[in-house]
Amino acid sequence: MHPPHSSAEPLARLERARGEYEAHLHSCRQCQADGAACPVAKILRRAYNNAARAARPRQDGTDLPR
């Protein structure tokens, strides 16, 4: 059985994903040299976007997991 859904959980995932993405951009030589995101940065950005989408309230006003 799954634990009850917490509204703080998606926000924590969002902050963690943002931190990982920003840390990568600051430490990756390829991202810094080219000024463009490397493949790893693109994956991390996609994870951040997915976390942001999950943290948003649903259109029907409910805050249930999908």
PLY file of the C-alpha trace (Angstrom):
ply
format ascii 1.0
element vertex 66
property float x
property float y
property float z
element edge 65
property int vertex1
property int vertex2
end_header
0.00 0.00 0.00
1.25 3.49 -0.85
1.69 6.20 1.78
-0.74 9.13 1.62
0.12 11.80 -0.92
1.71 14.89 0.58
1.55 18.25 -1.22
5.05 19.02 0.11
6.52 15.97 -1.65
6.21 17.36 -5.23
7.67 20.67 -4.07
10.64 18.90 -2.52
11.22 16.99 -5.78
10.97 20.27 -7.70
13.60 21.97 -5.52
15.91 18.94 -5.73
15.58 18.81 -9.53
16.28 22.54 -9.82
19.35 22.24 -7.60
20.73 19.32 -9.60
20.18 21.16 -12.90
21.79 24.39 -11.69
24.73 22.55 -10.09
25.34 20.73 -13.35
25.31 23.93 -15.39
27.91 25.47 -13.06
30.19 22.44 -13.00
29.97 21.07 -16.55
32.83 22.17 -18.81
30.83 21.47 -21.95
27.86 23.60 -20.83
30.17 26.46 -19.88
32.32 26.28 -23.02
29.52 26.11 -25.58
26.97 28.27 -23.84
24.49 25.54 -24.77
23.12 22.70 -22.69
24.87 19.34 -23.05
22.83 16.10 -23.27
23.01 15.56 -19.50
21.75 19.10 -18.86
18.85 18.47 -21.23
17.87 15.34 -19.28
18.12 17.21 -15.98
16.02 20.05 -17.41
13.39 17.54 -18.53
13.33 16.08 -15.00
12.88 19.61 -13.61
10.03 20.32 -16.05
8.30 17.06 -15.09
8.67 17.89 -11.38
7.26 21.38 -12.01
4.30 19.90 -13.85
3.65 17.46 -11.00
3.84 20.25 -8.40
1.23 22.38 -10.21
-2.39 22.10 -9.04
-4.61 20.29 -11.50
-7.03 22.20 -13.72
-10.07 20.82 -11.92
-8.85 22.22 -8.60
-7.88 18.92 -7.00
-4.37 18.24 -5.76
-4.31 14.48 -6.24
-1.53 12.48 -7.88
-2.13 11.58 -11.53
0 1
1 2
2 3
3 4
4 5
5 6
6 7
7 8
8 9
9 10
10 11
11 12
12 13
13 14
14 15
15 16
16 17
17 18
18 19
19 20
20 21
21 22
22 23
23 24
24 25
25 26
26 27
27 28
28 29
29 30
30 31
31 32
32 33
33 34
34 35
35 36
36 37
37 38
38 39
39 40
40 41
41 42
42 43
43 44
44 45
45 46
46 47
47 48
48 49
49 50
50 51
51 52
52 53
53 54
54 55
55 56
56 57
57 58
58 59
59 60
60 61
61 62
62 63
63 64
64 65
